[in-house]
Amino acid sequence: MTDLHSVSIKDLSLNFGSISVLRDLNIEVADGEFLVLLGPSGCGKSTLLNCIAGLLEISDGQIFIKGKNVTWEEPKDRGIGMVFQSYALYPQMTVERNLSFGLRVAGLPKPEIQKRIAAAADILQIGPLLQRKPAELSGGQRQRVAIGRALVRDVDVFLFDEPLSNLDAKLRSELRVEIKRLHHKLANTMIYVTHDQIEALTLADRIAVMKGGLIQQLDDPLTIYNKPRNLFVASFIGSPAMNFVKGEIATDDGEPVFRSADLDVSLATYTAHDKLAPGHSVIFGFRPEHITIGDKPGPIGRSCPAVVDLDEPMGADSLVWLKVAGKAISVRVDSGRRYQPGEKVFLTFNPAMASVFDAETENRL
């Protein structure tokens, strides 16, 4: 162990009877890092967070927090503060009493309790709410109090279990910004569970994308988005999702080409073009913003004809759905140009930003 690692998870597994829920997980979380556990419902992200918190007993492996082996420690002895999806506030207590409850139980002196409450209230801007009860607060205010209750514990590691899921879209956006500001101000280690990719991409220093109790990819948001390790990560990250077309690798003048019905794209500038063997069955993936629409054909080997199916205005930009050889493809374009259903256009691809996956293993080539 090194002091650089705030949380270290070693070969962690969790079984419920004969059912394997988490399998051989290894994660090193740096001091002050914001790590997001992202994935669909049932992937094991909240279960992993509960293991770190000590709310679930693991079947195998070890958990270290700040260099201390806490695998069998009680939650209160792990040096963590946890914020749940439900606010879990005591309805009969004021905000101030909710914030101080854990500290009073721990026997902290009253001046220290008041000092911590004042600091948390200042950071979260809930000073005017201290004498109110939870029923008198909005959803966003209640979640601020829930965060404050973790904050007053003055711990090194904060665990968030989908804290914004119960809020409406506007409040979620506002509180997401507040959580990011909070992290910048405190510089504490934060591990955050969500199924919302926007939260993950905007908040995280690194994202662990999970599926079936396994980590599919652990990387910074830009790498996760632009270079997904497999087809699952590529399809889960991005709104709208990445476009996929099945085909195979061919060659043209010695250079690799992706080929399918009515679609030939040179992959000479693809970052791993040396791994593309002729005859290899692949899935060609490309983000909607990595294609351009034109009235005339683009460069040979990078362009193909298409027919507009639908134009969806989205404010700052538009999403245009097109048909290419019977396949639906989405393209993100500037909102200043509108396209009509049935209009014939040409698509130009940027192979350097594409993703090519093995059709059998679904891993990135």
Secondary structure, 3 states (H helix, E strand, C coil): CCCCEEEEEEEEEEEECCEEEEEEEEEEEECCCEEEEECCCCCCHHHHHHHHHCCCCCCEEEEEECCEECCCCCHHHCCEEEECCCCCCCCCCCHHHHHHHHHHHCCCCHHHHHHHHHHHHHHHCCHHHCCCCHHHCCHHHHHHHHHHHHHCCCCCEEEEECCCCCCCHHHHHHHHHHHHHHHHHHCCEEEEEECCHHHHHHHCCEEEEEECCEEEEEECHHHHHHCCCEHHHHHHCCCCCCEEEEEEEEEECCEEEEEECCEEEECCCCCCHHHCCCCCEEEEEECHHHEEEECCCCCCCCEEEEEEEEEEECCCEEEEEEEECCEEEEEEEECCCCCCCCCEEEEEECHHHCEEEECCCCEEC
